[in-house]
Amino acid sequence: MVSLKKSIAACEANMRAALGADLVEEDLAEKHKKMRTSPFLFLRATCWRWAETAPDLCPDLWTAPRAPSVGDAHAGNFGLWRDAQMRLVWGINDYDEAARVPWPLDLVRLMTSVALVCPDVDIAEISAGALEQYGAALKKPMAHVLERDHLWIRNAVAASDEQRAAFWKELAEAPAADHVPPRLEAALRGALPDAGPDLRIARRTAGAGSLGRPRFVLSGEYRGGPVAIEVKAWLPSCWVDGREPGLAEAMAHGPWRSPDPVQHYAKDHTTRRLAPNSRKFDFDTLEGDLRKRLVGAMAAELAAVHAVEEPVRAAITADLAQRPTSWLADAAEKVTHWTRGEYESYRADHGH
């Protein structure tokens, strides 16, 4: 296994080669700061490390059937948006690391993230609940549309009036960007049919794993109210041997999805709408029963992504049936312990 130090150096060298002068140095420094903040943020910022070590950490899962996978499934990669029918939808909102990899790995990373953000969680209990919901969703995959069903999710994670006001205020006060790469500006302008003079472009810093990539938001008044569209540079998935051209776009707009119509993955960038609900919520603040229920919904979301192809769904169903009941909890405990060790090592080497 490559050392963490060499792994980070190689990852950043690849980023610099791909982005050149567009690399955002201050955001890369922010990424290193977040990596020292907590094990959960360390995990979010180092998906490439999971991709290169998963075969060693989970050899018994590496031979499982491959499926279209999120690749970076964690508790912060879920959110709310409006679909083309203007319905509120909750689910996976980031396919940046989409790849065709062994299907259990998304679940292992999700459970690991839950264990890291909530150290008091019972991994065995929450993993059992997640597997139950995953198996049920394999049989009947669907998007989580919050207009009639799943209203408990909307009540749990929707932004308050205060959060909505703060969101639009922050965007309005963000300084205009000095320079926007032409391809990214064109993507922003093209996301609205008549992006007029009342809209402006600002640089945006968000997330953890994508820090260092240029990211911008077009926002302002549009036809009677505020609007915001985001674009960021997109690099090939860190899952080198699972990359597949067009996979991220296909997954985001798959048959069991009800996507944001602005969310698209082009050759070197991705766009989506932003709104007060387009945010990472504080998973660790949720009460135990609600947390467990939400993790189950997250697992069901993963099943709806994995099950997009009928032969793959059949292969996953058969593989799942022959695995011992504790496989997910065992793998998550192992990866959680390993991630904490990597975090402590990084923190010791780079100061507190």
C-alpha positions as CSV (number, residue, x, y, z in Angstrom):
1,M,0.0,0.0,0.0
2,V,1.4,3.4,-1.0
3,S,2.1,5.7,2.0
4,L,-0.3,8.5,2.8
5,K,2.3,11.1,2.1
6,K,3.2,9.8,-1.3
7,S,-0.5,9.3,-2.1
8,I,-1.3,12.9,-1.3
9,A,1.6,14.1,-3.4
10,A,0.6,12.0,-6.4
11,C,-3.0,13.2,-6.2
12,E,-2.1,16.8,-6.1
13,A,0.4,16.4,-8.9
14,N,-2.4,15.0,-11.0
15,M,-4.7,17.9,-10.1
16,R,-2.0,20.4,-11.1
17,A,-1.3,18.7,-14.4
18,A,-5.1,18.6,-15.2
19,L,-6.0,22.1,-14.1
20,G,-2.8,24.0,-14.7
21,A,-3.3,27.7,-14.0
22,D,-6.9,27.2,-13.1
23,L,-6.0,25.3,-9.9
24,V,-7.2,27.3,-6.8
25,E,-4.2,27.3,-4.4
26,E,-6.1,28.9,-1.5
27,D,-8.8,26.3,-1.8
28,L,-6.2,23.6,-1.8
29,A,-4.8,25.1,1.4
30,E,-8.4,25.0,2.8
31,K,-8.6,21.4,1.9
32,H,-5.5,20.6,4.0
33,K,-7.0,22.5,6.9
34,K,-10.2,20.5,6.7
35,M,-8.3,17.3,6.6
36,R,-6.8,18.2,10.0
37,T,-10.2,19.1,11.5
38,S,-11.9,15.8,12.0
39,P,-11.8,12.2,10.8
40,F,-15.1,12.7,8.9
41,L,-13.8,15.7,7.0
42,F,-10.6,13.8,6.3
43,L,-12.6,11.0,4.8
44,R,-14.6,13.5,2.6
45,A,-11.4,15.1,1.4
46,T,-9.6,11.9,0.5
47,C,-11.8,9.8,-1.7
48,W,-8.9,8.9,-4.0
49,R,-7.2,7.3,-1.0
50,W,-10.3,5.0,-0.5
51,A,-10.2,4.1,-4.2
52,E,-6.5,3.0,-4.1
53,T,-6.7,1.1,-0.8
54,A,-10.2,-0.6,-1.0
55,P,-8.8,-3.7,-2.7
56,D,-6.4,-4.2,0.3
57,L,-8.8,-3.2,3.0
58,C,-11.8,-5.1,1.6
59,P,-10.4,-8.0,-0.5
60,D,-13.5,-10.2,0.1
61,L,-15.7,-7.4,-1.3
62,W,-13.5,-6.5,-4.2
63,T,-14.6,-9.6,-6.2
64,A,-18.3,-8.7,-5.9
65,P,-20.3,-7.8,-9.0
66,R,-19.5,-4.3,-10.3
67,A,-22.2,-1.7,-10.6
68,P,-22.6,1.9,-11.5
69,S,-21.6,3.4,-8.2
70,V,-21.3,6.9,-6.5
71,G,-17.7,6.1,-5.6
72,D,-17.8,8.7,-2.9
73,A,-20.9,7.8,-0.9
74,H,-20.9,9.5,2.5
75,A,-23.4,11.1,4.8
76,G,-22.7,14.6,3.3
77,N,-23.4,13.6,-0.3
78,F,-27.1,13.9,0.0
79,G,-29.4,16.9,-0.4
80,L,-32.5,18.5,-1.7
81,W,-33.4,19.9,-5.1
82,R,-36.3,20.7,-7.4
83,D,-36.9,18.4,-10.4
84,A,-38.3,19.3,-13.8
85,Q,-41.8,19.0,-12.4
86,M,-40.8,21.5,-9.6
87,R,-41.2,18.7,-7.0
88,L,-38.9,18.7,-4.0
89,V,-36.6,15.7,-4.2
90,W,-34.0,14.4,-1.7
91,G,-31.1,12.1,-2.5
92,I,-27.6,11.7,-3.9
93,N,-26.5,15.1,-5.3
94,D,-22.9,14.5,-6.2
95,Y,-21.7,12.0,-8.9
96,D,-18.2,13.5,-9.3
97,E,-16.5,10.2,-8.6
98,A,-18.9,7.9,-10.4
99,A,-17.4,4.7,-11.6
100,R,-18.2,1.0,-12.1
101,V,-16.9,-0.7,-9.0
102,P,-17.9,-3.6,-6.7
103,W,-21.3,-2.7,-5.4
104,P,-20.7,-3.2,-1.6
105,L,-18.1,-0.4,-1.6
106,D,-20.6,2.5,-1.6
107,L,-22.3,1.0,1.4
108,V,-19.1,0.5,3.3
109,R,-18.0,4.1,2.7
110,L,-21.5,5.3,3.7
111,M,-21.4,3.4,7.0
112,T,-17.8,4.4,7.7
113,S,-18.8,8.1,7.3
114,V,-21.7,7.7,9.7
115,A,-19.4,6.1,12.2
116,L,-16.9,8.9,11.9
117,V,-19.4,11.7,12.1
118,C,-21.3,10.0,15.0
119,P,-18.7,8.1,17.1
120,D,-21.5,6.9,19.5
121,V,-23.4,5.1,16.8
122,D,-23.9,1.3,16.9
123,I,-22.4,0.3,13.6
124,A,-23.9,-3.2,13.8
125,E,-27.4,-1.9,14.4
126,I,-27.3,0.9,11.8
127,S,-25.7,-1.4,9.2
128,A,-28.4,-4.0,9.6
129,G,-31.1,-1.3,9.1
130,A,-29.3,0.0,6.0
131,L,-29.0,-3.5,4.5
132,E,-32.7,-4.1,5.1
133,Q,-33.6,-0.9,3.2
134,Y,-31.0,-1.5,0.5
135,G,-32.5,-5.0,-0.2
136,A,-36.0,-3.6,-0.3
137,A,-35.1,-0.9,-2.7
138,L,-33.3,-3.3,-5.0
139,K,-36.8,-4.9,-5.6
140,K,-38.5,-1.6,-6.0
141,P,-36.1,1.3,-6.8
142,M,-37.4,4.8,-6.9
143,A,-36.4,8.4,-6.2
144,H,-37.3,10.1,-2.9
145,V,-39.9,12.7,-4.1
146,L,-41.1,14.6,-1.1
147,E,-44.5,15.9,-2.3
148,R,-46.6,13.1,-0.9
149,D,-44.3,10.4,0.5
150,H,-41.2,10.7,2.6
151,L,-42.4,14.0,4.1
152,W,-40.4,13.2,7.3
153,I,-37.3,13.8,5.3
154,R,-38.4,17.2,4.2
155,N,-39.3,18.1,7.8
156,A,-35.9,16.8,9.0
157,V,-33.6,18.5,6.5
158,A,-35.3,21.4,4.8
159,A,-33.8,24.8,5.4
160,S,-35.5,27.2,7.9
161,D,-36.5,30.7,7.0
162,E,-33.4,32.0,8.7
163,Q,-31.2,29.7,6.8
164,R,-32.8,30.7,3.5
165,A,-32.3,34.4,4.2
166,A,-28.6,33.8,5.2
167,F,-28.0,31.8,2.0
168,W,-29.2,34.5,-0.3
169,K,-27.4,37.2,1.7
170,E,-24.1,35.4,1.5
171,L,-24.4,35.1,-2.3
172,A,-25.4,38.7,-2.7
173,E,-22.3,39.9,-0.6
174,A,-19.8,37.6,-2.3
175,P,-17.3,39.6,-4.4
176,A,-17.4,39.3,-8.1
177,A,-14.8,37.0,-9.6
178,D,-11.8,38.6,-11.2
179,H,-11.4,35.9,-13.8
180,V,-13.7,33.1,-15.0
181,P,-12.3,30.5,-17.4
182,P,-14.3,31.1,-20.6
183,R,-15.7,27.5,-20.8
184,L,-17.0,27.8,-17.2
185,E,-18.6,31.2,-17.8
186,A,-20.3,29.8,-21.0
187,A,-21.7,26.9,-19.0
188,L,-23.1,29.2,-16.4
189,R,-24.6,31.6,-18.9
190,G,-26.1,28.8,-20.9
191,A,-27.9,27.3,-17.9
192,L,-30.5,30.1,-18.1
193,P,-32.2,31.1,-21.3
194,D,-31.6,34.8,-20.9
195,A,-29.0,35.4,-18.2
196,G,-29.2,39.2,-18.1
197,P,-27.3,42.0,-16.5
198,D,-28.8,41.5,-13.0
199,L,-26.8,38.3,-12.6
200,R,-23.1,38.2,-11.7
201,I,-20.5,35.6,-11.2
202,A,-18.6,35.0,-7.9
203,R,-16.0,32.5,-7.0
204,R,-17.3,29.8,-4.6
205,T,-15.5,27.6,-2.0
206,A,-17.5,24.6,-0.8
207,G,-17.2,20.9,-0.1
208,A,-14.0,19.1,0.8
209,G,-12.9,16.5,-1.9
210,S,-13.2,18.9,-4.8
211,L,-11.3,21.8,-3.1
212,G,-8.7,23.1,-5.5
213,R,-10.9,22.9,-8.5
214,P,-12.3,26.2,-9.8
215,R,-15.9,26.7,-8.8
216,F,-18.2,29.6,-9.6
217,V,-21.8,30.7,-9.0
218,L,-24.0,32.9,-11.2
219,S,-26.5,34.6,-9.0
220,G,-28.8,37.6,-8.6
221,E,-32.3,38.7,-9.5
222,Y,-34.1,36.7,-12.2
223,R,-37.7,37.2,-13.2
224,G,-38.8,38.4,-9.9
225,G,-36.7,36.5,-7.4
226,P,-33.2,35.3,-6.6
227,V,-31.5,32.5,-8.6
228,A,-28.2,30.7,-8.4
229,I,-26.4,28.3,-10.8
230,E,-23.1,26.6,-9.9
231,V,-20.3,25.4,-12.2
232,K,-17.1,23.6,-11.2
233,A,-14.3,22.0,-13.0
234,W,-14.7,18.2,-13.2
235,L,-11.8,15.7,-13.3
236,P,-12.0,12.0,-14.1
237,S,-13.1,9.7,-11.3
238,C,-10.4,8.7,-8.9
239,W,-11.5,5.1,-9.5
240,V,-9.1,4.6,-12.3
241,D,-10.0,1.0,-13.2
242,G,-13.8,1.8,-13.0
243,R,-13.9,4.9,-15.2
244,E,-16.5,4.9,-17.9
245,P,-17.2,7.9,-20.3
246,G,-20.6,9.4,-19.7
247,L,-21.3,7.3,-16.6
248,A,-21.8,10.3,-14.2
249,E,-24.3,11.9,-16.5
250,A,-26.1,8.6,-17.0
251,M,-26.4,7.9,-13.3
252,A,-27.6,11.4,-12.4
253,H,-30.3,11.1,-15.0
254,G,-31.0,7.4,-14.6
255,P,-34.5,5.7,-14.7
256,W,-34.8,5.8,-10.9
257,R,-33.7,9.4,-10.6
258,S,-35.8,12.6,-10.7
259,P,-32.9,15.0,-11.2
260,D,-32.3,18.7,-11.1
261,P,-32.7,19.5,-14.8
262,V,-29.7,21.9,-14.6
263,Q,-27.3,19.2,-13.2
264,H,-25.2,17.9,-16.0
265,Y,-21.7,16.4,-16.4
266,A,-19.9,17.7,-19.4
267,K,-16.4,16.7,-20.5
268,D,-14.5,18.9,-18.0
269,H,-17.2,20.6,-15.8
270,T,-20.5,20.1,-14.0
271,T,-23.4,22.4,-13.4
272,R,-26.3,22.4,-11.0
273,R,-28.8,24.8,-9.4
274,L,-28.1,26.2,-6.0
275,A,-30.7,27.0,-3.4
276,P,-31.0,27.2,0.4
277,N,-31.7,23.5,0.5
278,S,-28.6,22.7,-1.6
279,R,-26.5,22.2,1.5
280,K,-24.8,19.6,3.7
281,F,-26.8,19.2,6.9
282,D,-25.4,18.5,10.3
283,F,-25.9,14.7,10.4
284,D,-24.5,14.4,13.9
285,T,-27.3,16.7,15.3
286,L,-30.1,14.3,14.4
287,E,-31.6,12.2,17.1
288,G,-30.9,8.5,17.1
289,D,-34.1,7.1,15.6
290,L,-34.2,9.8,12.9
291,R,-30.5,9.2,12.1
292,K,-31.1,5.5,11.7
293,R,-34.1,6.1,9.4
294,L,-32.2,8.5,7.3
295,V,-29.2,6.1,6.9
296,G,-31.8,3.6,5.7
297,A,-33.0,6.1,3.1
298,M,-29.4,6.7,2.0
299,A,-28.9,3.0,1.5
300,A,-32.1,2.8,-0.6
301,E,-30.8,5.7,-2.7
302,L,-27.6,3.7,-3.4
303,A,-29.7,0.7,-4.4
304,A,-31.7,2.9,-6.9
305,V,-28.4,3.9,-8.5
306,H,-26.9,0.4,-8.5
307,A,-30.0,-1.2,-9.9
308,V,-30.2,0.8,-13.1
309,E,-29.3,-2.2,-15.2
310,E,-31.4,-5.4,-14.8
311,P,-28.5,-7.9,-15.1
312,V,-26.5,-5.9,-12.5
313,R,-29.5,-5.8,-10.2
314,A,-29.9,-9.6,-10.5
315,A,-26.2,-10.1,-9.8
316,I,-26.3,-7.9,-6.7
317,T,-29.4,-9.6,-5.4
318,A,-27.7,-13.0,-5.7
319,D,-24.4,-11.8,-4.2
320,L,-26.2,-10.1,-1.3
321,A,-28.1,-13.2,-0.4
322,Q,-25.0,-15.3,0.0
323,R,-23.1,-12.9,2.3
324,P,-23.1,-13.3,6.1
325,T,-25.4,-10.9,8.0
326,S,-22.5,-9.0,9.6
327,W,-20.4,-8.3,6.5
328,L,-21.3,-4.6,6.2
329,A,-20.7,-3.9,9.9
330,D,-17.4,-5.8,9.9
331,A,-16.1,-4.0,6.8
332,A,-17.3,-0.6,8.1
333,E,-15.6,-1.1,11.5
334,K,-12.4,-2.1,9.8
335,V,-12.4,0.9,7.4
336,T,-13.4,3.3,10.2
337,H,-10.5,2.2,12.3
338,W,-8.1,2.5,9.4
339,T,-9.4,6.0,8.5
340,R,-9.0,7.2,12.0
341,G,-5.4,6.0,12.0
342,E,-4.7,7.8,8.7
343,Y,-6.3,11.0,10.1
344,E,-4.2,10.9,13.2
345,S,-1.0,10.3,11.2
346,Y,-1.8,13.2,8.9
347,R,-2.7,15.4,11.8
348,A,0.6,14.6,13.6
349,D,2.7,15.2,10.5
350,H,1.0,18.6,9.6
351,G,0.3,20.1,13.1
352,H,-2.9,20.5,15.0
